[in-house]
Amino acid sequence: MIGLLSMDALPFDRFGSPLMLLLLAGVPVAVLVAWARSRRSRVLYPGAGLARLAGTSVRARLIHLPLLIRALALASLVVALARPQDVQGLVRTTTEGIAMQLVIDRSRSMTEGIEIDGARTTRLEAVKQIAQEFIAGNSDDLPGRAGDMIGVIAFGSFADTISPLAREHAALLELVGDVDISPLQADQGTAIGEAVALAAARLREAEQEIARGLGDRASRDREADEKPDFAIKSKAIVLLTDGRNNRGEIGPIAAADLCKQWGITLYTIGIGGGSVEIRGFLVPTGGSIDKRTMTEMAEMTGGRFFMADNADALREIYGVIDELETTEIETSESVDYTERFVPFAAAGLALLAFESLLSSTWLRRSL
């Protein structure tokens, strides 16, 4: 009988006290004992005159029905003692992640050549490819930034928001791939300060919006002793440029000071060491990077300055930043159990009452 209780066939998920099912082995014993006792009975009530018809009467044919009902009643009570339960699981994921802005130079000088993975391309194309690997991960050293809020700023003479901060990165990756050199002649400068200031303002706005949202549910979370779904662990800006600031009203140091005031870590990357083809010859370029200013900007905020002479070095730099800016994702699981023994207990008691009624009236026996 125990073997018949396949969990896949039952209308509940589990037993709270499965060892109680061993009592099912005693049900046949109890029924056999009752059957042995019933054999001492001789006459069915009412009326002894029915004895001649005992072999053909309905009551004679149903003489063992109370025993069957008793077996079902005992089995139902045993199942109730085993505590059938429904299980409802709740998995909660809490992300304590990074809010990060990637700030990409798209001035004309980013069309200069660089080698990546054995192929020659422009600096901008290499930067976009490695930025996408940084966001989504690759098969080597970059695991991806799942759970982080990432946005993109591109700049020449002017800074533009390419993508707002987003935790879902599918659209973000496409927008990074669409970054291109501005066709406007007036947008061929390098406004590093304004680009960093815009990125910092976007991060600060996102933090304030999240704080307002958490404030609305703070009391509920305290009562439930739960963490919010997303909390900003730190804010960071990754600036990548191949030049020096020559446009904009906000200077690089002033922008870095905003980052410092707002608790934003600034990582600055200079990309150079490429070359341009002139009359069939590759002439080295990339000596225009203001390394001193870039270093000062990063150190003001607790960040670091990196120099990438080629695309492989740039990929390694992103790997270092990936290790410095870590995200913590905590998954907790809570399980609720709903007791389902009441129907089985009620059925068992009802069957016992019915068996007792039959045995004392219509199917009553006499010694």
Secondary structure by P-SEA (a helix, b strand, c coil): cccccccccccccccccccccccccaaaaaaaaaaaaacccccccccccccccccccccccccaaaaaaaaaaaaaaaaaaabbbbbbbbbbbbbbccbbbbbbbbcccccbbbbcccccccaaaaaaaaaaaaaccccccccccccbbbbbbbbccccccccccccccaaaaaaaaaccccccccccccaaaaaaaaaaaaaaaaaaaaaaaaaaaaaaaaaacccccccccbbbbbbbbccccccccccaaaaaaaaaaabbbbbbbbbccbbbbcccbbbbcccccaaaaaaaaaaaaccbbbbbccaaaaaaaaaaaaaabbbbbbbbbbbbbbbcaaaaaaaaaaaaaaaaaaaaccccccc
